[in-house]
Amino acid sequence: MAGHTTEVLVGGVVLAAAIGFAVYGAQVAGLGSSGGAAYPLTASFRSLEGVNVGTDVRLAGVKVGTVTDVTLNPETYRADTVVSVRSDTQIPDDSAIIISSEGLLGGNFVEIVPGGSPFYFEEGDEITDTQGSVSLISLLLKFVSGGDGE
């Protein structure tokens, strides 16, 4: 009987630790608080590799929103994307939006590179200065093939 009680106690401690990690992870990821209202902006990318709904939108490394919709435009064959940006974040209307990588092993995220305009994007505006994701594999292949040809 004592062994069974010990197993139950250890299981309870493991379960409590798992719940604690889940709550902490949700807070770090920003799931616990919405941070207030948000407004949508659209952008069209050549490639959205590694980005999907829920991916972070960052400005100067700080999360300011998320990707809320991704669809393929059948006429342009580009990824039409909607990002939701916190309403307390004003973005100059000459800003660029690019797909960035957290490193070799990290995932991709959407980064807003602010411009210098005194005017700001309004709800529903389109960011036209976009740069899609670059495949690390294709870059390595270009480097290797370029080195062999010389």
C-alpha positions in Angstrom: 0.0 0.0 0.0 2.9 2.4 0.8 4.3 2.0 -2.7 0.9 2.9 -4.3 0.6 6.0 -2.1 4.1 7.1 -3.1 3.2 6.7 -6.8 0.1 8.8 -6.4 2.0 11.6 -4.6 4.8 11.6 -7.2 2.1 11.7 -10.0 0.4 14.6 -8.3 3.7 16.6 -8.0 4.5 15.9 -11.7 1.0 17.0 -12.7 1.2 20.2 -10.6 4.6 21.0 -12.2 3.2 20.4 -15.7 0.3 22.8 -15.0 2.7 25.4 -13.7 4.8 25.2 -16.8 1.7 25.4 -19.0 0.5 28.6 -17.2 4.0 30.1 -17.4 4.3 29.3 -21.1 0.9 30.9 -21.8 2.0 34.1 -20.0 5.3 34.2 -21.8 3.6 33.6 -25.2 1.1 36.4 -24.4 -1.9 34.1 -24.5 -3.0 35.1 -21.0 -3.7 38.7 -21.8 -4.9 40.1 -25.1 -3.1 43.4 -24.5 -6.2 45.4 -25.6 -7.7 46.0 -29.0 -5.9 45.4 -32.2 -6.2 46.5 -35.9 -5.6 44.5 -39.0 -3.0 45.3 -41.7 -2.6 43.3 -44.9 0.6 42.3 -46.9 1.3 40.1 -49.8 4.4 37.9 -49.7 6.3 35.9 -52.4 7.0 33.2 -49.8 5.7 32.6 -46.3 7.8 29.6 -45.5 7.7 28.9 -41.8 5.0 31.4 -41.0 1.3 30.5 -40.3 -1.7 31.8 -38.4 -0.5 32.6 -34.8 3.1 33.6 -35.8 4.4 36.6 -33.9 4.7 40.0 -35.5 7.6 41.9 -33.9 8.8 45.5 -34.0 12.4 46.0 -32.7 12.2 42.5 -31.3 9.1 43.2 -29.3 5.9 41.3 -30.0 3.3 43.8 -31.2 0.8 41.4 -32.9 0.1 38.1 -34.6 -0.6 36.7 -38.1 -4.4 36.2 -38.2 -5.0 35.0 -41.8 -3.0 33.5 -44.7 -4.5 32.8 -48.1 -3.1 32.0 -51.5 -4.0 34.6 -54.1 -4.9 32.5 -57.2 -4.1 35.4 -59.6 -0.7 36.5 -58.3 0.4 33.2 -56.7 1.4 35.2 -53.6 0.5 34.7 -50.0 -2.0 37.3 -48.9 -1.6 37.8 -45.2 -3.5 39.7 -42.5 -1.6 40.7 -39.4 -3.3 42.0 -36.3 -1.3 44.8 -34.6 -1.9 46.2 -31.1 -3.9 49.4 -31.2 -1.4 51.2 -29.0 1.3 50.6 -31.7 1.4 53.1 -34.5 3.4 52.1 -37.6 4.7 54.7 -40.1 3.0 54.2 -43.5 6.4 53.7 -45.3 7.4 50.8 -43.1 8.5 47.4 -44.5 7.3 44.0 -43.4 9.7 41.0 -43.7 9.9 37.4 -42.8 12.9 36.9 -40.4 14.4 33.9 -38.8 15.3 33.4 -35.1 18.5 31.6 -36.1 19.5 28.3 -37.7 17.3 26.2 -35.4 14.7 28.8 -34.5 11.4 29.4 -36.2 10.4 32.3 -38.5 8.5 35.4 -37.4 7.1 38.5 -39.1 9.2 41.6 -38.5 8.0 45.2 -39.1 10.9 47.6 -40.1 9.6 51.1 -39.3 10.0 53.9 -41.8 10.3 57.6 -41.1 7.0 58.9 -42.3 5.0 61.2 -40.0 1.8 59.4 -41.2 0.7 56.0 -39.9 -1.1 53.0 -41.2 -4.8 52.9 -40.6 -7.0 49.9 -40.0 -7.1 47.6 -43.1 -4.3 49.3 -44.9 -1.8 47.3 -47.0 1.9 47.2 -46.4 3.3 47.1 -49.9 7.1 46.9 -49.0 7.4 43.2 -48.3 10.2 40.7 -48.3 9.3 37.0 -48.1 11.2 34.2 -46.4 14.5 33.0 -47.8 15.1 29.3 -47.7 18.3 28.4 -45.9 18.7 25.3 -48.0 18.5 27.2 -51.3 21.1 29.8 -50.0 23.5 27.0 -49.1 23.0 25.3 -52.5 23.7 28.7 -54.3 26.8 29.1 -52.2 28.1 25.6 -52.9 27.3 25.7 -56.6 28.8 29.2 -56.9 32.0 28.0 -55.2 32.3 25.0 -57.6 32.0 27.1 -60.7 35.1 29.2 -60.1 
